[in-house]
Amino acid sequence: MTTVRIYVTYKQSVFDPQGEAITNSIHSLGHDEVQSVKVGKFFDVVIDPSKKAVEESVKEISEELLVNFNMETYTYKVLEEK
Amino acid sequence: MTTVRIYVTYKQSVFDPQGEAITNSIHSLGHDEVQSVKVGKFFDVVIDPSKKAVEESVKEISEELLVNFNMETYTYKVLEEK
């Protein structure tokens, strides 16, 4: 089984309101050492590589379900193979 | 400036309903190579290390704001120092 972590973030050009709100909250707690915060989500996906190539599976589930390509982009890395 | 990525996940013992729902959706799209999905979020935080030590800042903002320690846990790594 292969575990991959798929990271989904807003595209550079898209405003991240949640990150902006968190930055403001952090500042109001007195943390002026923090310059900015951006928010993203990740999916740890366990794939059986004997059934489908991992790279192909990641591409398909990202395109079909996990990522809104209008606003978001993704990267992934393999966490574990065993 | 130092950029850190703080990963927030559910504790092992906590049920992840969103991950479960996504797993079901992936299966109904025909991806039987996927065994399970767990969901998490991350925060890319830019910190000025001349104002506060990065490790201390991460610990404080995680405890004060980003993490619900009843259900969640966190790790972080440094993405960039420049």
Backbone of each chain as nested JSON, in Angstrom:
{
  "chains": [
    {"id": "A", "residues": [
      {"number": 1, "name": "MET", "atoms": {"N": [0.839, -1.198, 0.0], "CA": [0.0, 0.0, 0.0], "C": [0.879, 1.255, 0.0]}},
      {"number": 2, "name": "THR", "atoms": {"N": [0.475, 2.234, -0.751], "CA": [1.22, 3.487, -0.833], "C": [0.362, 4.606, -0.261]}},
      {"number": 3, "name": "THR", "atoms": {"N": [0.931, 5.369, 0.648], "CA": [0.215, 6.525, 1.19], "C": [0.772, 7.784, 0.554]}},
      {"number": 4, "name": "VAL", "atoms": {"N": [-0.108, 8.551, -0.07], "CA": [0.315, 9.824, -0.64], "C": [-0.404, 10.96, 0.083]}},
      {"number": 5, "name": "ARG", "atoms": {"N": [0.259, 12.086, 0.155], "CA": [-0.378, 13.291, 0.699], "C": [-0.57, 14.267, -0.445]}},
      {"number": 6, "name": "ILE", "atoms": {"N": [-1.835, 14.578, -0.721], "CA": [-2.184, 15.533, -1.789], "C": [-2.489, 16.881, -1.131]}},
      {"number": 7, "name": "TYR", "atoms": {"N": [-1.717, 17.9, -1.519], "CA": [-1.886, 19.25, -0.966], "C": [-2.706, 20.079, -1.937]}},
      {"number": 8, "name": "VAL", "atoms": {"N": [-3.756, 20.705, -1.442], "CA": [-4.577, 21.57, -2.29], "C": [-4.499, 22.988, -1.743]}},
      {"number": 9, "name": "THR", "atoms": {"N": [-4.101, 23.912, -2.609], "CA": [-3.997, 25.322, -2.198], "C": [-4.731, 26.207, -3.207]}},
      {"number": 10, "name": "TYR", "atoms": {"N": [-5.049, 27.412, -2.752], "CA": [-5.534, 28.404, -3.701], "C": [-4.431, 28.738, -4.698]}},
      {"number": 11, "name": "LYS", "atoms": {"N": [-4.817, 29.034, -5.933], "CA": [-3.86, 29.589, -6.883], "C": [-3.347, 30.922, -6.369]}},
      {"number": 12, "name": "GLN", "atoms": {"N": [-2.122, 31.253, -6.77], "CA": [-1.487, 32.517, -6.363], "C": [-2.394, 33.731, -6.566]}},
      {"number": 13, "name": "SER", "atoms": {"N": [-3.137, 33.725, -7.662], "CA": [-3.945, 34.894, -8.027], "C": [-5.253, 34.989, -7.244]}},
      {"number": 14, "name": "VAL", "atoms": {"N": [-5.583, 33.939, -6.49], "CA": [-6.881, 33.916, -5.807], "C": [-6.716, 34.397, -4.365]}},
      {"number": 15, "name": "PHE", "atoms": {"N": [-7.576, 35.299, -3.98], "CA": [-7.551, 35.843, -2.618], "C": [-7.959, 34.765, -1.622]}},
      {"number": 16, "name": "ASP", "atoms": {"N": [-7.233, 34.685, -0.515], "CA": [-7.486, 33.664, 0.506], "C": [-8.091, 34.331, 1.741]}},
      {"number": 17, "name": "PRO", "atoms": {"N": [-9.418, 34.438, 1.796], "CA": [-10.048, 35.198, 2.887], "C": [-9.823, 34.557, 4.256]}},
      {"number": 18, "name": "GLN", "atoms": {"N": [-9.76, 33.238, 4.295], "CA": [-9.574, 32.561, 5.581], "C": [-8.168, 32.861, 6.131]}},
      {"number": 19, "name": "GLY", "atoms": {"N": [-7.187, 32.824, 5.234], "CA": [-5.819, 33.142, 5.643], "C": [-5.715, 34.569, 6.147]}},
      {"number": 20, "name": "GLU", "atoms": {"N": [-6.4, 35.469, 5.462], "CA": [-6.415, 36.878, 5.866], "C": [-7.044, 37.048, 7.248]}},
      {"number": 21, "name": "ALA", "atoms": {"N": [-8.146, 36.359, 7.478], "CA": [-8.839, 36.452, 8.77], "C": [-7.969, 35.894, 9.892]}},
      {"number": 22, "name": "ILE", "atoms": {"N": [-7.282, 34.786, 9.606], "CA": [-6.42, 34.179, 10.629], "C": [-5.233, 35.092, 10.927]}},
      {"number": 23, "name": "THR", "atoms": {"N": [-4.677, 35.693, 9.878], "CA": [-3.583, 36.654, 10.093], "C": [-4.036, 37.776, 11.023]}},
      {"number": 24, "name": "ASN", "atoms": {"N": [-5.226, 38.3, 10.775], "CA": [-5.749, 39.377, 11.633], "C": [-5.923, 38.909, 13.078]}},
      {"number": 25, "name": "SER", "atoms": {"N": [-6.46, 37.699, 13.246], "CA": [-6.649, 37.166, 14.607], "C": [-5.319, 36.999, 15.322]}},
      {"number": 26, "name": "ILE", "atoms": {"N": [-4.33, 36.498, 14.583], "CA": [-3.002, 36.302, 15.176], "C": [-2.406, 37.641, 15.604]}},
      {"number": 27, "name": "HIS", "atoms": {"N": [-2.601, 38.647, 14.771], "CA": [-2.089, 39.971, 15.133], "C": [-2.801, 40.527, 16.362]}},
      {"number": 28, "name": "SER", "atoms": {"N": [-4.116, 40.286, 16.451], "CA": [-4.816, 40.837, 17.621], "C": [-4.46, 40.081, 18.894]}},
      {"number": 29, "name": "LEU", "atoms": {"N": [-3.85, 38.905, 18.761], "CA": [-3.31, 38.209, 19.934], "C": [-1.901, 38.71, 20.28]}},
      {"number": 30, "name": "GLY", "atoms": {"N": [-1.402, 39.662, 19.502], "CA": [-0.116, 40.267, 19.828], "C": [1.091, 39.671, 19.113]}},
      {"number": 31, "name": "HIS", "atoms": {"N": [0.846, 38.77, 18.186], "CA": [1.969, 38.123, 17.487], "C": [2.383, 38.938, 16.267]}},
      {"number": 32, "name": "ASP", "atoms": {"N": [3.124, 40.014, 16.511], "CA": [3.521, 40.844, 15.374], "C": [4.719, 40.255, 14.629]}},
      {"number": 33, "name": "GLU", "atoms": {"N": [5.233, 39.102, 15.113], "CA": [6.286, 38.413, 14.351], "C": [5.713, 37.679, 13.137]}},
      {"number": 34, "name": "VAL", "atoms": {"N": [4.392, 37.508, 13.101], "CA": [3.767, 36.784, 11.981], "C": [3.406, 37.771, 10.877]}},
      {"number": 35, "name": "GLN", "atoms": {"N": [3.94, 37.501, 9.69], "CA": [3.701, 38.416, 8.579], "C": [2.444, 38.044, 7.803]}},
      {"number": 36, "name": "SER", "atoms": {"N": [2.292, 36.755, 7.498], "CA": [1.103, 36.333, 6.748], "C": [0.819, 34.86, 6.987]}},
      {"number": 37, "name": "VAL", "atoms": {"N": [-0.408, 34.489, 6.697], "CA": [-0.837, 33.092, 6.816], "C": [-1.635, 32.728, 5.572]}},
      {"number": 38, "name": "LYS", "atoms": {"N": [-1.308, 31.586, 4.992], "CA": [-2.145, 31.044, 3.917], "C": [-2.651, 29.678, 4.336]}},
      {"number": 39, "name": "VAL", "atoms": {"N": [-3.85, 29.382, 3.914], "CA": [-4.509, 28.163, 4.365], "C": [-4.623, 27.176, 3.211]}},
      {"number": 40, "name": "GLY", "atoms": {"N": [-4.443, 25.913, 3.509], "CA": [-4.669, 24.877, 2.501], "C": [-5.208, 23.632, 3.167]}},
      {"number": 41, "name": "LYS", "atoms": {"N": [-5.548, 22.64, 2.347], "CA": [-5.989, 21.366, 2.928], "C": [-5.174, 20.246, 2.316]}},
      {"number": 42, "name": "PHE", "atoms": {"N": [-5.135, 19.138, 2.995], "CA": [-4.447, 17.989, 2.422], "C": [-5.255, 16.718, 2.64]}},
      {"number": 43, "name": "PHE", "atoms": {"N": [-4.973, 15.754, 1.783], "CA": [-5.661, 14.467, 1.825], "C": [-4.604, 13.372, 1.867]}},
      {"number": 44, "name": "ASP", "atoms": {"N": [-4.629, 12.571, 2.918], "CA": [-3.745, 11.408, 2.978], "C": [-4.509, 10.229, 2.4]}},
      {"number": 45, "name": "VAL", "atoms": {"N": [-4.05, 9.763, 1.242], "CA": [-4.784, 8.75, 0.485], "C": [-3.97, 7.462, 0.436]}},
      {"number": 46, "name": "VAL", "atoms": {"N": [-4.574, 6.36, 0.845], "CA": [-3.913, 5.057, 0.793], "C": [-4.357, 4.346, -0.485]}},
      {"number": 47, "name": "ILE", "atoms": {"N": [-3.372, 4.041, -1.334], "CA": [-3.65, 3.487, -2.658], "C": [-3.002, 2.109, -2.791]}},
      {"number": 48, "name": "ASP", "atoms": {"N": [-3.717, 1.202, -3.404], "CA": [-3.156, -0.126, -3.708], "C": [-2.496, -0.053, -5.085]}},
      {"number": 49, "name": "PRO", "atoms": {"N": [-1.176, 0.003, -5.138], "CA": [-0.492, 0.215, -6.427], "C": [-0.565, -0.997, -7.349]}},
      {"number": 50, "name": "SER", "atoms": {"N": [-1.038, -2.134, -6.825], "CA": [-1.2, -3.301, -7.712], "C": [-2.47, -3.161, -8.556]}},
      {"number": 51, "name": "LYS", "atoms": {"N": [-3.36, -2.264, -8.145], "CA": [-4.614, -2.07, -8.894], "C": [-4.531, -0.935, -9.899]}},
      {"number": 52, "name": "LYS", "atoms": {"N": [-3.791, 0.1, -9.553], "CA": [-3.597, 1.211, -10.491], "C": [-2.323, 1.955, -10.115]}},
      {"number": 53, "name": "ALA", "atoms": {"N": [-1.617, 2.468, -11.116], "CA": [-0.396, 3.239, -10.855], "C": [-0.743, 4.44, -9.973]}},
      {"number": 54, "name": "VAL", "atoms": {"N": [0.084, 4.681, -8.979], "CA": [-0.2, 5.725, -7.995], "C": [-0.346, 7.092, -8.658]}},
      {"number": 55, "name": "GLU", "atoms": {"N": [0.582, 7.419, -9.547], "CA": [0.558, 8.731, -10.194], "C": [-0.753, 8.964, -10.955]}},
      {"number": 56, "name": "GLU", "atoms": {"N": [-1.17, 7.914, -11.653], "CA": [-2.417, 7.99, -12.432], "C": [-3.63, 8.139, -11.509]}},
      {"number": 57, "name": "SER", "atoms": {"N": [-3.632, 7.366, -10.432], "CA": [-4.744, 7.431, -9.481], "C": [-4.855, 8.821, -8.856]}},
      {"number": 58, "name": "VAL", "atoms": {"N": [-3.722, 9.379, -8.435], "CA": [-3.715, 10.711, -7.819], "C": [-4.249, 11.755, -8.797]}},
      {"number": 59, "name": "LYS", "atoms": {"N": [-3.78, 11.674, -10.039], "CA": [-4.227, 12.634, -11.054], "C": [-5.747, 12.547, -11.255]}},
      {"number": 60, "name": "GLU", "atoms": {"N": [-6.242, 11.319, -11.349], "CA": [-7.68, 11.141, -11.61], "C": [-8.547, 11.609, -10.443]}},
      {"number": 61, "name": "ILE", "atoms": {"N": [-8.216, 11.195, -9.212], "CA": [-9.094, 11.596, -8.104], "C": [-8.983, 13.102, -7.818]}},
      {"number": 62, "name": "SER", "atoms": {"N": [-7.811, 13.68, -8.107], "CA": [-7.688, 15.13, -7.947], "C": [-8.577, 15.852, -8.949]}},
      {"number": 63, "name": "GLU", "atoms": {"N": [-8.516, 15.392, -10.2], "CA": [-9.29, 16.065, -11.252], "C": [-10.782, 15.809, -11.114]}},
      {"number": 64, "name": "GLU", "atoms": {"N": [-11.125, 14.609, -10.688], "CA": [-12.55, 14.244, -10.639], "C": [-13.243, 14.73, -9.378]}},
      {"number": 65, "name": "LEU", "atoms": {"N": [-12.47, 14.94, -8.318], "CA": [-13.144, 15.183, -7.036], "C": [-12.478, 16.241, -6.144]}},
      {"number": 66, "name": "LEU", "atoms": {"N": [-11.184, 16.09, -5.904], "CA": [-10.585, 16.822, -4.784], "C": [-10.272, 18.289, -5.073]}},
      {"number": 67, "name": "VAL", "atoms": {"N": [-10.033, 18.626, -6.335], "CA": [-9.519, 19.957, -6.651], "C": [-10.49, 20.723, -7.534]}},
      {"number": 68, "name": "ASN", "atoms": {"N": [-10.76, 21.969, -7.156], "CA": [-11.511, 22.887, -7.997], "C": [-10.498, 23.708, -8.803]}},
      {"number": 69, "name": "PHE", "atoms": {"N": [-10.313, 23.301, -10.058], "CA": [-9.233, 23.9, -10.847], "C": [-9.474, 25.354, -11.237]}},
      {"number": 70, "name": "ASN", "atoms": {"N": [-10.675, 25.85, -10.986], "CA": [-10.903, 27.274, -11.216], "C": [-10.127, 28.126, -10.223]}},
      {"number": 71, "name": "MET", "atoms": {"N": [-10.052, 27.639, -9.0], "CA": [-9.437, 28.434, -7.932], "C": [-8.233, 27.768, -7.301]}},
      {"number": 72, "name": "GLU", "atoms": {"N": [-8.125, 26.462, -7.469], "CA": [-7.144, 25.713, -6.685], "C": [-6.125, 24.998, -7.569]}},
      {"number": 73, "name": "THR", "atoms": {"N": [-5.037, 24.611, -6.941], "CA": [-4.037, 23.8, -7.603], "C": [-3.56, 22.758, -6.588]}},
      {"number": 74, "name": "TYR", "atoms": {"N": [-2.841, 21.736, -7.064], "CA": [-2.415, 20.707, -6.113], "C": [-1.01, 20.203, -6.407]}},
      {"number": 75, "name": "THR", "atoms": {"N": [-0.4, 19.665, -5.372], "CA": [0.846, 18.91, -5.508], "C": [0.671, 17.678, -4.62]}},
      {"number": 76, "name": "TYR", "atoms": {"N": [1.565, 16.712, -4.768], "CA": [1.494, 15.579, -3.845], "C": [2.883, 15.01, -3.617]}},
      {"number": 77, "name": "LYS", "atoms": {"N": [2.996, 14.273, -2.528], "CA": [4.226, 13.516, -2.324], "C": [3.886, 12.17, -1.686]}},
      {"number": 78, "name": "VAL", "atoms": {"N": [4.751, 11.203, -1.91], "CA": [4.554, 9.877, -1.331], "C": [5.055, 9.914, 0.111]}},
      {"number": 79, "name": "LEU", "atoms": {"N": [4.172, 9.547, 1.052], "CA": [4.557, 9.534, 2.465], "C": [5.16, 8.2, 2.871]}},
      {"number": 80, "name": "GLU", "atoms": {"N": [4.616, 7.128, 2.312], "CA": [4.984, 5.791, 2.794], "C": [4.648, 4.755, 1.732]}},
      {"number": 81, "name": "GLU", "atoms": {"N": [5.561, 3.769, 1.594], "CA": [5.273, 2.629, 0.719], "C": [5.553, 1.366, 1.516]}},
      {"number": 82, "name": "LYS", "atoms": {"N": [4.578, 0.525, 1.641], "CA": [4.85, -0.73, 2.369], "C": [3.912, -1.835, 1.912]}}
    ]},
    {"id": "B", "residues": [
      {"number": 1, "name": "MET", "atoms": {"N": [13.051, 36.156, 6.689], "CA": [11.719, 35.598, 6.969], "C": [11.741, 34.076, 6.86]}},
      {"number": 2, "name": "THR", "atoms": {"N": [11.039, 33.437, 7.752], "CA": [10.976, 31.977, 7.751], "C": [9.537, 31.554, 7.47]}},
      {"number": 3, "name": "THR", "atoms": {"N": [9.374, 30.679, 6.491], "CA": [8.045, 30.149, 6.218], "C": [7.936, 28.744, 6.796]}},
      {"number": 4, "name": "VAL", "atoms": {"N": [6.949, 28.54, 7.657], "CA": [6.713, 27.21, 8.206], "C": [5.342, 26.714, 7.737]}},
      {"number": 5, "name": "ARG", "atoms": {"N": [5.247, 25.415, 7.585], "CA": [3.943, 24.802, 7.28], "C": [3.503, 24.017, 8.508]}},
      {"number": 6, "name": "ILE", "atoms": {"N": [2.372, 24.447, 9.076], "CA": [1.811, 23.77, 10.255], "C": [0.674, 22.862, 9.775]}},
      {"number": 7, "name": "TYR", "atoms": {"N": [0.822, 21.557, 10.044], "CA": [-0.18, 20.567, 9.638], "C": [-1.082, 20.257, 10.814]}},
      {"number": 8, "name": "VAL", "atoms": {"N": [-2.382, 20.362, 10.615], "CA": [-3.336, 20.029, 11.683], "C": [-4.176, 18.833, 11.231]}},
      {"number": 9, "name": "THR", "atoms": {"N": [-4.17, 17.799, 12.041], "CA": [-4.955, 16.599, 11.715], "C": [-5.806, 16.199, 12.911]}},
      {"number": 10, "name": "TYR", "atoms": {"N": [-6.828, 15.396, 12.648], "CA": [-7.563, 14.778, 13.746], "C": [-6.641, 13.819, 14.483]}},
      {"number": 11, "name": "LYS", "atoms": {"N": [-6.826, 13.703, 15.795], "CA": [-6.15, 12.644, 16.538], "C": [-6.589, 11.286, 16.009]}},
      {"number": 12, "name": "GLN", "atoms": {"N": [-5.71, 10.313, 16.156], "CA": [-5.986, 8.947, 15.694], "C": [-7.35, 8.426, 16.176]}},
      {"number": 13, "name": "SER", "atoms": {"N": [-7.674, 8.76, 17.41], "CA": [-8.893, 8.2, 18.023], "C": [-10.167, 8.901, 17.561]}},
      {"number": 14, "name": "VAL", "atoms": {"N": [-10.037, 9.999, 16.837], "CA": [-11.211, 10.789, 16.452], "C": [-11.665, 10.41, 15.048]}},
      {"number": 15, "name": "PHE", "atoms": {"N": [-12.943, 10.153, 14.919], "CA": [-13.524, 9.788, 13.627], "C": [-13.482, 10.983, 12.674]}},
      {"number": 16, "name": "ASP", "atoms": {"N": [-13.085, 10.73, 11.432], "CA": [-12.946, 11.783, 10.424], "C": [-14.077, 11.641, 9.4]}},
      {"number": 17, "name": "PRO", "atoms": {"N": [-15.212, 12.297, 9.663], "CA": [-16.389, 12.098, 8.797], "C": [-16.166, 12.577, 7.367]}},
      {"number": 18, "name": "GLN", "atoms": {"N": [-15.382, 13.669, 7.219], "CA": [-15.146, 14.2, 5.876], "C": [-14.304, 13.213, 5.062]}},
      {"number": 19, "name": "GLY", "atoms": {"N": [-13.29, 12.636, 5.711], "CA": [-12.459, 11.635, 5.033], "C": [-13.277, 10.425, 4.603]}},
      {"number": 20, "name": "GLU", "atoms": {"N": [-14.17, 10.028, 5.481], "CA": [-15.045, 8.876, 5.198], "C": [-15.953, 9.171, 3.992]}},
      {"number": 21, "name": "ALA", "atoms": {"N": [-16.51, 10.368, 3.985], "CA": [-17.411, 10.762, 2.889], "C": [-16.646, 10.82, 1.562]}},
      {"number": 22, "name": "ILE", "atoms": {"N": [-15.417, 11.343, 1.613], "CA": [-14.618, 11.443, 0.385], "C": [-14.229, 10.047, -0.109]}},
      {"number": 23, "name": "THR", "atoms": {"N": [-13.878, 9.174, 0.834], "CA": [-13.574, 7.786, 0.442], "C": [-14.762, 7.166, -0.294]}},
      {"number": 24, "name": "ASN", "atoms": {"N": [-15.958, 7.371, 0.253], "CA": [-17.16, 6.822, -0.395], "C": [-17.378, 7.404, -1.785]}},
      {"number": 25, "name": "SER", "atoms": {"N": [-17.172, 8.708, -1.918], "CA": [-17.332, 9.35, -3.236], "C": [-16.323, 8.801, -4.236]}},
      {"number": 26, "name": "ILE", "atoms": {"N": [-15.093, 8.622, -3.779], "CA": [-14.042, 8.106, -4.665], "C": [-14.403, 6.69, -5.128]}},
      {"number": 27, "name": "HIS", "atoms": {"N": [-14.923, 5.903, -4.195], "CA": [-15.322, 4.534, -4.573], "C": [-16.475, 4.549, -5.576]}},
      {"number": 28, "name": "SER", "atoms": {"N": [-17.42, 5.479, -5.383], "CA": [-18.536, 5.496, -6.327], "C": [-18.124, 6.017, -7.696]}},
      {"number": 29, "name": "LEU", "atoms": {"N": [-16.956, 6.645, -7.784], "CA": [-16.396, 7.005, -9.096], "C": [-15.61, 5.837, -9.704]}},
      {"number": 30, "name": "GLY", "atoms": {"N": [-15.575, 4.707, -9.0], "CA": [-14.944, 3.516, -9.569], "C": [-13.491, 3.301, -9.17]}},
      {"number": 31, "name": "HIS", "atoms": {"N": [-12.973, 4.129, -8.268], "CA": [-11.567, 3.995, -7.882], "C": [-11.417, 3.009, -6.732]}},
      {"number": 32, "name": "ASP", "atoms": {"N": [-11.469, 1.712, -7.072], "CA": [-11.345, 0.73, -5.993], "C": [-9.892, 0.512, -5.579]}},
      {"number": 33, "name": "GLU", "atoms": {"N": [-8.956, 1.219, -6.236], "CA": [-7.564, 1.163, -5.774], "C": [-7.346, 2.007, -4.509]}},
      {"number": 34, "name": "VAL", "atoms": {"N": [-8.306, 2.888, -4.201], "CA": [-8.162, 3.745, -3.015], "C": [-8.756, 3.051, -1.798]}},
      {"number": 35, "name": "GLN", "atoms": {"N": [-7.919, 2.895, -0.768], "CA": [-8.37, 2.187, 0.417], "C": [-8.992, 3.15, 1.439]}},
      {"number": 36, "name": "SER", "atoms": {"N": [-8.343, 4.273, 1.667], "CA": [-8.891, 5.221, 2.629], "C": [-8.361, 6.623, 2.357]}},
      {"number": 37, "name": "VAL", "atoms": {"N": [-9.081, 7.598, 2.897], "CA": [-8.685, 8.997, 2.771], "C": [-8.848, 9.654, 4.137]}},
      {"number": 38, "name": "LYS", "atoms": {"N": [-7.834, 10.39, 4.556], "CA": [-7.974, 11.227, 5.751], "C": [-7.714, 12.671, 5.355]}},
      {"number": 39, "name": "VAL", "atoms": {"N": [-8.422, 13.562, 6.012], "CA": [-8.379, 14.967, 5.638], "C": [-7.662, 15.775, 6.716]}},
      {"number": 40, "name": "GLY", "atoms": {"N": [-6.891, 16.751, 6.312], "CA": [-6.281, 17.666, 7.268], "C": [-6.178, 19.042, 6.654]}},
      {"number": 41, "name": "LYS", "atoms": {"N": [-5.736, 19.991, 7.459], "CA": [-5.512, 21.33, 6.908], "C": [-4.1, 21.771, 7.241]}},
      {"number": 42, "name": "PHE", "atoms": {"N": [-3.618, 22.728, 6.498], "CA": [-2.296, 23.264, 6.827], "C": [-2.29, 24.775, 6.708]}},
      {"number": 43, "name": "PHE", "atoms": {"N": [-1.342, 25.371, 7.408], "CA": [-1.199, 26.823, 7.44], "C": [0.235, 27.158, 7.09]}},
      {"number": 44, "name": "ASP", "atoms": {"N": [0.435, 27.898, 6.026], "CA": [1.774, 28.381, 5.681], "C": [1.943, 29.752, 6.331]}},
      {"number": 45, "name": "VAL", "atoms": {"N": [2.809, 29.798, 7.334], "CA": [2.944, 30.994, 8.158], "C": [4.33, 31.609, 7.936]}},
      {"number": 46, "name": "VAL", "atoms": {"N": [4.349, 32.891, 7.593], "CA": [5.616, 33.604, 7.41], "C": [5.936, 34.35, 8.7]}},
      {"number": 47, "name": "ILE", "atoms": {"N": [7.073, 34.003, 9.296], "CA": [7.447, 34.533, 10.607], "C": [8.765, 35.307, 10.491]}},
      {"number": 48, "name": "ASP", "atoms": {"N": [8.831, 36.433, 11.197], "CA": [10.08, 37.202, 11.283], "C": [10.878, 36.68, 12.477]}},
      {"number": 49, "name": "PRO", "atoms": {"N": [11.937, 35.9, 12.231], "CA": [12.65, 35.265, 13.343], "C": [13.458, 36.249, 14.188]}},
      {"number": 50, "name": "SER", "atoms": {"N": [13.581, 37.493, 13.703], "CA": [14.295, 38.482, 14.514], "C": [13.38, 39.003, 15.629]}},
      {"number": 51, "name": "LYS", "atoms": {"N": [12.067, 38.783, 15.486], "CA": [11.135, 39.269, 16.509], "C": [10.812, 38.211, 17.553]}},
      {"number": 52, "name": "LYS", "atoms": {"N": [10.736, 36.947, 17.115], "CA": [10.492, 35.859, 18.063], "C": [11.015, 34.561, 17.466]}},
      {"number": 53, "name": "ALA", "atoms": {"N": [11.524, 33.675, 18.322], "CA": [12.016, 32.384, 17.845], "C": [10.878, 31.629, 17.155]}},
      {"number": 54, "name": "VAL", "atoms": {"N": [11.192, 31.061, 16.014], "CA": [10.172, 30.405, 15.191], "C": [9.452, 29.3, 15.966]}},
      {"number": 55, "name": "GLU", "atoms": {"N": [10.221, 28.455, 16.655], "CA": [9.62, 27.329, 17.375], "C": [8.61, 27.813, 18.419]}},
      {"number": 56, "name": "GLU", "atoms": {"N": [8.998, 28.868, 19.11], "CA": [8.13, 29.43, 20.148], "C": [6.869, 30.037, 19.53]}},
      {"number": 57, "name": "SER", "atoms": {"N": [7.046, 30.766, 18.437], "CA": [5.91, 31.389, 17.768], "C": [4.916, 30.33, 17.278]}},
      {"number": 58, "name": "VAL", "atoms": {"N": [5.44, 29.269, 16.661], "CA": [4.563, 28.203, 16.146], "C": [3.779, 27.57, 17.286]}},
      {"number": 59, "name": "LYS", "atoms": {"N": [4.472, 27.284, 18.386], "CA": [3.808, 26.659, 19.539], "C": [2.689, 27.56, 20.056]}},
      {"number": 60, "name": "GLU", "atoms": {"N": [2.971, 28.849, 20.168], "CA": [1.981, 29.77, 20.728], "C": [0.764, 29.952, 19.819]}},
      {"number": 61, "name": "ILE", "atoms": {"N": [0.994, 30.182, 18.532], "CA": [-0.182, 30.419, 17.668], "C": [-0.986, 29.134, 17.479]}},
      {"number": 62, "name": "SER", "atoms": {"N": [-0.307, 27.982, 17.532], "CA": [-1.044, 26.717, 17.453], "C": [-1.937, 26.545, 18.669]}},
      {"number": 63, "name": "GLU", "atoms": {"N": [-1.361, 26.797, 19.841], "CA": [-2.114, 26.595, 21.084], "C": [-3.206, 27.639, 21.263]}},
      {"number": 64, "name": "GLU", "atoms": {"N": [-2.92, 28.873, 20.843], "CA": [-3.866, 29.957, 21.089], "C": [-4.972, 30.021, 20.041]}},
      {"number": 65, "name": "LEU", "atoms": {"N": [-4.685, 29.494, 18.845], "CA": [-5.657, 29.743, 17.768], "C": [-5.892, 28.56, 16.829]}},
      {"number": 66, "name": "LEU", "atoms": {"N": [-4.829, 27.985, 16.297], "CA": [-5.004, 27.116, 15.123], "C": [-5.493, 25.707, 15.43]}},
      {"number": 67, "name": "VAL", "atoms": {"N": [-5.188, 25.219, 16.624], "CA": [-5.45, 23.801, 16.903], "C": [-6.461, 23.641, 18.033]}},
      {"number": 68, "name": "ASN", "atoms": {"N": [-7.444, 22.776, 17.809], "CA": [-8.375, 22.368, 18.863], "C": [-7.831, 21.081, 19.475]}},
      {"number": 69, "name": "PHE", "atoms": {"N": [-7.183, 21.218, 20.628], "CA": [-6.465, 20.07, 21.194], "C": [-7.381, 18.974, 21.721]}},
      {"number": 70, "name": "ASN", "atoms": {"N": [-8.671, 19.242, 21.791], "CA": [-9.596, 18.164, 22.157], "C": [-9.659, 17.101, 21.071]}},
      {"number": 71, "name": "MET", "atoms": {"N": [-9.59, 17.546, 19.833], "CA": [-9.783, 16.612, 18.715], "C": [-8.584, 16.543, 17.783]}},
      {"number": 72, "name": "GLU", "atoms": {"N": [-7.739, 17.567, 17.829], "CA": [-6.706, 17.704, 16.798], "C": [-5.3, 17.664, 17.378]}},
      {"number": 73, "name": "THR", "atoms": {"N": [-4.362, 17.431, 16.513], "CA": [-2.957, 17.512, 16.879], "C": [-2.218, 18.187, 15.718]}},
      {"number": 74, "name": "TYR", "atoms": {"N": [-0.97, 18.602, 15.941], "CA": [-0.273, 19.298, 14.868], "C": [1.202, 18.919, 14.798]}},
      {"number": 75, "name": "THR", "atoms": {"N": [1.752, 19.105, 13.628], "CA": [3.192, 19.043, 13.43], "C": [3.537, 20.217, 12.522]}},
      {"number": 76, "name": "TYR", "atoms": {"N": [4.827, 20.512, 12.399], "CA": [5.187, 21.559, 11.445], "C": [6.565, 21.293, 10.876]}},
      {"number": 77, "name": "LYS", "atoms": {"N": [6.828, 21.918, 9.747], "CA": [8.182, 21.89, 9.208], "C": [8.513, 23.243, 8.581]}},
      {"number": 78, "name": "VAL", "atoms": {"N": [9.788, 23.539, 8.543], "CA": [10.233, 24.786, 7.923], "C": [10.283, 24.577, 6.412]}},
      {"number": 79, "name": "LEU", "atoms": {"N": [9.579, 25.433, 5.674], "CA": [9.582, 25.332, 4.21], "C": [10.714, 26.141, 3.593]}},
      {"number": 80, "name": "GLU", "atoms": {"N": [10.991, 27.292, 4.172], "CA": [11.914, 28.227, 3.527], "C": [12.472, 29.206, 4.56]}},
      {"number": 81, "name": "GLU", "atoms": {"N": [13.757, 29.508, 4.441], "CA": [14.362, 30.56, 5.269], "C": [15.111, 31.496, 4.339]}},
      {"number": 82, "name": "LYS", "atoms": {"N": [14.771, 32.762, 4.386], "CA": [15.521, 33.69, 3.531], "C": [15.508, 35.096, 4.097]}}
    ]}
  ]
}
